[in-house]
Amino acid sequence: MTTRPRVLPAGWYPASAAACRAEMEKYVAGVTPLPSGTKVFGGIVPHAGWYFSGKLAAQVFYLTSLIFKPQVVCVFGGHLGGTSPPLLVTEDAWETPLGDLPLATEFFEPLKRLLPLKAEYPGDNTIEVQLPFVKHFFPKAKLLALRAPHSPQALEVGEAVVAVAQELKLSLLTFGSTDLTHYGPNYGWAPKGFGAGAVKWVKEVNDKRFVDETLKLDGAGMLAAAETDQSACSAGGAAAAVAAAKKLGATKTRLVDYYTSYDVMPGDSFVGYAGVVLTG
C-alpha cells in the first residue's frame, strides 16, 4: 500500500489533528445550514493557506456534509495550462493530520480508459489544502483526486468521473478548487493601479464575471472568463466540478461568500476567493 505524504508546511494548514479540528470548528461556528429539501452535488472552494481562505472552503464542505455523506468525494485541482493532460493522484492513501485518507482506487482503471491521464506529482496545493476538510466532514468517504487542465477537456474530466461513479454504483460529491484574480506586483499584473480602486475593480468587475458564470453552471463560460480576464488560476478544476455536478443533477447554485486576501491582510498584492455550493 502506497501513502502520499504531506508536502505543504504548517503555514498552509495546521500540523496537528487538534489544531486542524479547532480551526475547522471555528470556521463553521454559527453558519446557517442550507434550506430543508436542498440537494447538494458539490461545490467550488478556494485553496490559499487556511489563514486566508480556509474558513470559506470549510463552510462549503460543511454545508454539503450536513445534507449528504457520499461514498466518494472527488476534488478537482488545477494549476494546469490548456495543453496539459489531466493528472490523477494514484497512491492508495494520502496523509493528513487527522489520519490517512483512503483513495478511491477502483476509479483508476476505468478513468484511464476514458481519459488520457498522467500521474499527478506531489507539491501542488490545490488539492492538498482540502484534505483535512474532506477527512473531517466526510470521515467515511474515499477521496478521488485529479487536476484538470484549463481547456474544454476539463468538462470531459468531470463527466467521466460521474460516468465511472455510476458504473461502479458509488455515490459522489465533486468539488472544484480555484482561487480567483491574482493582482499586484507579486503576480506581475496590476492593470488598474493600486489601492482601493484596484480592489473594487477586482471584486466588482474582474472576479464578478467568473463568479457569475459559475453561478450559472456554465463551465465553458468559466473557462472563457478566466482566459480573457486572468480571473482564476485553476479554472479547469472549477469547470470540471461544475460539469460533474450538472451530470449528477445540479440545476442551481448558492454563493456562500466572496472576499479577497486584501480583506484579511491589506496590501498591493491580493487574491480573490469564492465559495459556491452546487445544488438542485
VEXLO-758662 format. One record per residue (C-alpha): residue in three letters; x negated, y negated, z. Coordinates in steps of 0.2 Angstrom, whole numbers, plus 5000, padded with zeros to 4 digits. Example, Ala and Ser with C-alpha at 12.3 -4.5 7.8 and 13.67 -1.06 7.14 Angstrom:
2
ALA493850225039 SER493250055036 
//
This chain:
280
MET500050005000 THR499349834995 THR499749675005 ARG499349504998 PRO498549405012 ARG499049225017 VAL497949105007 LEU498548925012 PRO497848855028 ALA498948805043 GLY499048625036 TRP500348695024 TYR501448785037 PRO501048845054 ALA499948985058 SER500949075071 ALA502649155072 ALA503149055087 ALA502648895079 CYS503548935062 ARG505148985072 ALA505048825082 GLU504848715066 MET506248805057 GLU507448795072 LYS507148605072 TYR507348585054 VAL509148665054 ALA509748595070 GLY511448505068 VAL511548555049 THR513348575044 PRO513748735036 LEU514548745018 PRO516448745017 SER517348905021 GLY517549005005 THR515948944996 LYS515049074986 VAL513149054985 PHE511949114972 GLY510349024977 GLY509548854977 ILE508148734972 VAL506848694985 PRO505348584987 HIS503648654990 ALA502448524998 GLY501748565015 TRP503048585029 TYR502648415036 PHE503348335021 SER504648445013 GLY504848595025 LYS506548535033 LEU507348515016 ALA506848695010 ALA507348765027 GLN509048685025 VAL509348765008 PHE508848935014 TYR509848915030 LEU511448865022 THR511449005009 SER510949135023 LEU512549085033 ILE513549145019 PHE512649295011 LYS511249415015 PRO510649494999 GLN509549644997 VAL508349544987 VAL507849364987 CYS506949304971 VAL505849154972 PHE505349074956 GLY503748964957 GLY502948864944 HIS501448754941 LEU501348834924 GLY501148754907 GLY502348794892 THR501148914884 SER500849024899 PRO501749194901 PRO502749224916 LEU501749284931 LEU502349424943 VAL501649454961 THR501349644960 GLU500749684978 ASP501849794989 ALA502049665003 TRP501549485007 GLU500849425024 THR501749295033 PRO501649235051 LEU503249325055 GLY502649495049 ASP502349565031 LEU503749535019 PRO504049685008 LEU504149654989 ALA505449724978 THR504349844968 GLU505749934960 PHE505949774949 PHE504149784942 GLU504349914928 PRO506049864922 LEU505549674921 LYS503949724911 ARG505049804898 LEU505949644896 LEU504649504898 PRO502849484893 LEU502249474911 LYS500549454918 ALA499949474936 GLU500049324947 TYR498449264955 PRO498349214973 GLY498149024978 ASP499648934972 ASN500848854984 THR502448854975 ILE503049024982 GLU501949054997 VAL502648905007 GLN504348985006 LEU503849155013 PRO504249115032 PHE505949045027 VAL506349205017 LYS505749315031 HIS506649215045 PHE508349185036 PHE508449345027 PRO507549475038 LYS508149625030 ALA507849575012 LYS506449615000 LEU505549474990 LEU505349464971 ALA504149334967 LEU503749264949 ARG503149104942 ALA504049044927 PRO503248934913 HIS503848764908 SER504648824892 PRO506348894887 GLN505649064892 ALA505949014910 LEU507849034906 GLU507449214899 VAL506549254915 GLY507949204926 GLU509249304916 ALA508049454915 VAL507949464934 VAL509849464936 ALA509949604922 VAL508749714932 ALA509649674948 GLN511249734941 GLU510449884933 LEU509749934950 LYS511449884958 LEU510549774971 SER511249604977 LEU510249454974 LEU509949264978 THR508749164967 PHE507849004972 GLY506848894961 SER505348804969 THR504848624962 ASP504348454968 LEU504848304958 THR503948154952 HIS502148144957 TYR501747954957 GLY500247844961 PRO498347844960 ASN498248014967 TYR499148084952 GLY498447964939 TRP500247904934 ALA500947734940 PRO502047654926 LYS502947544937 GLY501547474948 PHE501647494967 GLY502647454981 ALA504547454985 GLY504947434967 ALA504047584961 VAL504847694975 LYS506547634969 TRP506247674951 VAL505647844955 LYS507147884966 GLU508547794956 VAL507847824938 ASN506447954935 ASP506948084948 LYS508848054945 ARG508848124928 PHE508148284933 VAL509248304948 ASP510748264938 GLU510348394925 THR510048514940 LEU511748474947 LYS512548504930 LEU511648684930 ASP510848634913 GLY509248724913 ALA508748664896 GLY509148484901 MET508048504917 LEU506548564906 ALA506848414894 ALA506948294908 ALA505348354916 GLU504448354899 THR505048174895 ASP504948094912 GLN503548194921 SER504848214934 ALA504548394940 CYS502948494942 SER503748664941 ALA505248634931 GLY505148814924 GLY505448884942 ALA506948774944 ALA507648814927 ALA507449004930 ALA508348994946 VAL509748904938 ALA509849024923 ALA509949164935 ALA511249094946 LYS512349054931 LYS512249234926 LEU512749284943 GLY514249174943 ALA513749004949 THR514848864942 LYS514448724955 THR513048644965 ARG512848544981 LEU511448424984 VAL510848455002 ASP509648305001 TYR508448204991 TYR506948094998 THR505148064994 SER503548085004 TYR503547895005 ASP504947915017 VAL503848025028 MET502247935025 PRO502247775015 GLY500847745003 ASP500447704984 SER500447894980 PHE502047994984 VAL503148144978 GLY504948174976 TYR505948314984 ALA507648384981 GLY508648524989 VAL510148604980 VAL511248744984 LEU511948844968 THR513748884972 GLY515348944964 
//
